[in-house]
Amino acid sequence: MKEIMLKVENLSRSFGEKKAVDNISFSVRPGVITGLLGPNGAGKTTTMRLITGYLEPSSGFVYFGGNLLSDDMNAIQKKLGYLPESAPLYPEMKVSEYLEYMAAIRAVPKEKRKGQIEEMVSVCELESKIDSPVSFLSKGFKQRLALAGTLVHDPEVIILDEPTTGLDPNQISQIRNLIKKLGKSKTLILSTHILKEVEDVCDEVIIINNGKIVANSSVKSLYGETKVLVTVNTGIDNLRKHFTGDEFIDIEFYSGYEHSDDTYKSFLISLKDDKPELVFYQLSKANFMVKEIRLFKRSLESIFSDLTRN
């Protein structure tokens, strides 16, 4: 397992009587895209501002590479690339001028600036707009430019706050593909309230609600154990006799399913490992009449709703 790049311990932040972030702890590894998911007002942006050092915590600690953020703020922030939800751009500048400016304020050595800018132009696919004024860019290209400016100093950790908000479907797809490419070699955290974004982009997910973490796992683990829905011509007691191995966790009656009738009943069979073919094998061996068999998967929407219901 890769070493931990970012570690958050018992982090809290209050604004008056309101606790926007409430005693949260988590860690993030390099080469993993971690999604910070939650409803609007859950505390995602406040968390990002805390871990980037732009907001002081009421209590708790943030570590980068084992170093305490508050003890080494300037050095650590040089290794961060933070893109807030409303990234500042300068409409009177050309794309090339904006990237030169960002490279300068990010203290990229002069001898390396040209190469870094060219790389970011290529990575963010800005070649066709390099001489265009920022004011002429579409929202999608503006977001790409903001991302290029965030990355121009080659940060080790990339933190993106709602990076696809307000984009059209094609622009969203382009930005998500870019994020996936960056996440292969960087420590990358993105906040979002879009469930599909987590499914499409993230390896790990932290769900936050009312300032508290309510889930922290891989996206795959969030869905829980593998379940197979079967509709067969037998009852639950007889079915259980054929699913006694350690690889089978449980069998439960699935009521209200449209294919159930007096002869056929529907059941959910839970598996220890992700091997649904074992269910088909056992049903065949028992010579049951099978009306339907398929993977049963809860939607992320229902999981999210359960976890964030106040």
N, C-alpha and C positions, 0 to 999 in steps of 0.2 A: 504494500500500500504506500502511496506517495505521502511525503511529509505534509503536515498541515501548514498552509501559507497564512491563513487568517483565522484567528481565534477570538471569539467574543465571550466574555464571562460576566454574567449577572448584570447586564447593561440595562440601565433605566434612565428615562428622561421625563421630567414633569414640566408642564407649563401651567403655573398657578396650581389649582386643585386637580387639574387633569393629568393623568399619567399616560403620555403618548406611547412610551415604550416601557414595558413592565418586566424587569428582571429576566431578560432573555439571554440565552447562551447557545452558541453553535460554532462550528468550525467548517472551513472550506479548504479543499485540496486543489493543487494545480492540475490543469488538464481536465477539469470537471466544470460543467456549467451548472450553477446553482440558481434556481429561481426563488425569489422572495415573493410569495403569492398572498394576496389578501384583498378583501373588499376595500373600496375607497374609504380613507380615513382610518385604516387599520393600524397605521404606524410604519408603513414601508419606507416612505421618503425620510421620515425622521431617523429611522434606523440607518439608512444610507448616509445621511449627513453626519451621524455619530461615528460610523466606522471610517469615514473619510477625514474626520477631524474638523469639519466645518461647523460642527455643533458640539458643545461640551456636554458630557453626560452628567446627570445628577448623581449617579453612582455606577460602579462597574468598570470593566477594563476591556481594551481592544489591543490585540497583539498582531503584528505582522512579522512573520518569520521568527517568532519568539521574542521580538522586541516590542516593548510597551509603546503604543502610539503617543501617549502624552509625554513620554521621556525623550522621544526622537522624532518630533512632528515633522520638521522640515525634510529630513532625510527620507522618511517613509513616504511623505506626500509626493516626493519626486518619483517614486516607484509606482504611483497610482495614476490611473486614468479614469476620471469621474465625469460622466455625462449626465447632467441633471435633465429633468423632463423638459424644461424650457431652456435649451442651450442658447447662450448669447452668440449671435452672429452679427457681422457688420455689413450692412447692405451695400455700402459704397465701395467696399473692397472687391477685388477680383478673387476668384478661388485661390489662385497661386499666391496672392498677397496675404490672404487670410492664413494660409498654411505656413508661410514665411513668418508671419507675426506669431502664430502659436508655437512654432519651433523656437523662436527667440525667447518668448516668455517662459517656455519650458526648459530653457537653458540647454538646448541641444547644441553641442559644439559646432562652430561655423563650418568646419571641414566636413562634418557629417550631415549637415542640414539638407543639402541637395539630394543625397542618397535616401535619407529618411522620408523626405517629402515625396520623392518619386515612388518609393515603396508604398506609402499610404494612398497615393493617387491610384496606384495599380490595385491594391487590396480593396479599396472602396469604389473602384470603377468610376473614377472621376475624369478620365483622360479627355473625354469629349467636352468637358466643362471647364477646363483648367484656366482659360482666358475669359470666362464669363463673369460678369458682376454677380455677386451673391444675390442681389435683388431680383435677378432674372431666373433664379433656380426654382424648380418645383419643390414642394414640401419634401418629397422623397430624396431629392438631391441635396437639399439643405440638411436633412438628417444624416446623409452619408458624409457630407462635409464636416458637420459637427463631430461625427465619429472619427473621421480622419484627424481632426485637430486634437481630439482626446487621446489618440494613439501615436501621435507624431514623435513623442519622446521614448517610444518603445517601453511602455509600463509593464511591470510584472503582474499587476492586478488591475482588472478592468471592472468598473462598477457603472452599470447603466440603469437609469431610472425611467421606467415606462418608455423604452426606446421606439416602440411602434405606434404610439398614440397619435391619432389623427391622420395616419397614412392610408392610402387606398390598398386594396388586396394585393396588387402587383408589387407595390412598394414594400408592403409588409413582408411578402415572401422574400424579396431581395435582402432586406435588413436581417431577417431570420437566418438566411443562408450565410450571410456575412458573420453573424454572431457565432454560428456553429463552426465556421472555419477558424475564427479567433480562439474559440474555447478549446481547441485541440492542444494548444501550447501555452495558454495563459490561465491564470486564475480569474474566472469570470462570474460575476454576480449580476443578475438583472432583476428588477422588480417589475411586477405586472399584476393586473387584475384579470387578464385574459387567460382563460383556462387552456385554450388550444395552444397558446404560446408555450406554456409549460410542457404540454405533451409533445410538441414539435421540436423544441429546442433544448430543454433542460435534462440533465442527468439526475440531479438531486433537487428536492423542493422543500422549502421551509414555508409553512403556512402560518400567517400571523393574523390574529383577530383581537381587536381591542387592546393592542399593544403587547399581547402575549403570544408565544409560539404554541400552536395547537397541533402541529405535525412537523416532523423533521425526518425525512427518509429519502431513499431513491424513489424516482417516479414509479418504477415498477412495483416496489414494495407498498406504495401507497394504495394500490389496488387490492392488496391483500392476497390471500392464498388463491391458487388456481382452482376454479370450479367448473364443472361440466354439467350442463343441463341435459337430462335424458328423459324421454317419454317412452315407457316400456309397459308390457302386459303383465305386470306383477305388482305385489304390494311391497311396502318398505321392509317388513321383517324378512321376507324371502330375498329381497335384493341385498340386504346387509350380509346374509350368509355367504355371498359371493364376493364381498369386498372387505375381507378381514385382515388383509396385509397392512404392514406399517405404513405403506405408501398412501393409504387412504385414511383421511382424518375423520370425515363425518359424512353421513347421508341425511338429508332433510327433505321432507315433502314440500313441493313447490305448488302452492294452491293458486287457483285462478288462472292457470295457463290455458290458452285457447285450444291446445291440442289434447288436453286431458278429457277423458270421458269415462264411461262405466268400465271399459276394458283397459284403457291405457291411462296410466298415472305418470305425473311428472315429478322428478326429483333432482335435487342439486347434490352432486358428489364432490366433496372437497379433497384436494390432493396435497400431499406434503411437498412434492416437487412439481415443476412445470412440465409434466408428462401426461397430457390428456389422452394420448394413445393407449395408456394402460386401461382406461375405462372402456374403450372400444374392444380391447382384447378380452376383458373379463365378461362383457356382455355377450360377445360371440361365443366364448367358451361355455357360457351358461345356456346358450340357445334361446335367449329371450327374443321376442319380437320387438324390434326397435322402430318406433315411429319417427323419432327425431333424436339427434345427438349433436350438441354444439357447445362451444366454449361460452361460459356465462361470465360477463364482465360488467361490473358496476361502472356507471359513467363517472367521469371526474366531476361533473356537475353535482351529482348526488353526494359524492364524498365531500366536496367542498361545502355544500349546503349543510351537511350534518356537522361539519367541524366549525363552521362560522355562524351557526344559528345562535343568536343571543338568548 
